[in-house]
Amino acid sequence: MNLSVISVVVVLLIISNIFMTFAWYGHLKDLAAKPWLIAVVVSWLIAFFEYLVQVPANRYGFANKMELGQLKIIQEVVTLAVFVPFSVYYMQRPVNLNFLWAGLCMCGAVYFIFRS
């Protein structure tokens, strides 16, 4: 597998996941006092930008011979890597060992999905 292909996919998925994380969870902090319908509309607007990056990332990876499972595991690793700082710094949630254990499980998933 070409490392530059993986790098492009990872960078695009990081950008995508920043939008996704704010669309999924940002309203819990920023729009908590607003009606849920407002949160839905704002989240959809944010998610639009997520899809503008996520779809090209997956298409590029798939067109360059990445397996579907590899794309999915990269997505999950990137999701966790974006979610932890978001949770700690933006949502002011405490760090706990569960993040470490989840990360170690994801390392195992990456190993198994990418081994030849």
RAGIZI-V290642 format. One record per pair of residues at least 12 apart in sequence whose ideal C-beta (glycine too) atoms are under 7 Angstrom apart, sorted by the first residue. I is the first residue (numbers start at 1). GAP is how many residues later the second one is. D is the distance in Angstrom with one decimal. If there is no record, write none. Layout:
BEGIN
i:I gap:GAP d:D
i:I gap:GAP d:D
END
This chain:
BEGIN
i:1 gap:65 d:6.8
i:2 gap:62 d:6.7
i:5 gap:56 d:6.4
i:5 gap:59 d:4.3
i:5 gap:61 d:6.7
i:8 gap:52 d:6.1
i:9 gap:48 d:5.2
i:9 gap:51 d:6.3
i:9 gap:52 d:4.2
i:9 gap:57 d:6.9
i:9 gap:65 d:6.3
i:10 gap:64 d:6.3
i:10 gap:68 d:6.4
i:12 gap:41 d:5.3
i:12 gap:44 d:6.4
i:12 gap:45 d:3.5
i:13 gap:41 d:6.8
i:13 gap:44 d:5.0
i:13 gap:61 d:6.3
i:13 gap:62 d:5.9
i:13 gap:65 d:4.5
i:14 gap:64 d:5.6
i:14 gap:68 d:6.5
i:15 gap:38 d:4.8
i:16 gap:34 d:5.1
i:16 gap:37 d:4.1
i:16 gap:38 d:3.9
i:16 gap:41 d:6.2
i:17 gap:61 d:5.2
i:17 gap:62 d:5.4
i:17 gap:65 d:4.1
i:18 gap:64 d:5.8
i:19 gap:27 d:5.6
i:19 gap:28 d:6.9
i:19 gap:30 d:4.8
i:19 gap:31 d:3.7
i:20 gap:27 d:6.8
i:20 gap:30 d:4.5
i:21 gap:61 d:5.4
i:21 gap:62 d:5.8
i:21 gap:65 d:4.9
i:22 gap:24 d:5.5
i:23 gap:20 d:4.5
i:23 gap:23 d:3.9
i:23 gap:24 d:4.2
i:23 gap:27 d:6.1
i:25 gap:66 d:6.9
i:27 gap:12 d:3.9
i:27 gap:15 d:6.3
i:27 gap:16 d:5.7
i:29 gap:62 d:5.9
i:58 gap:13 d:5.5
i:69 gap:44 d:5.1
i:70 gap:43 d:5.4
i:70 gap:44 d:6.3
i:73 gap:36 d:5.1
i:73 gap:37 d:5.7
i:73 gap:40 d:4.5
i:76 gap:30 d:6.3
i:77 gap:29 d:4.9
i:77 gap:33 d:6.1
i:80 gap:22 d:6.0
i:80 gap:23 d:6.3
i:80 gap:26 d:5.8
i:84 gap:15 d:5.1
END
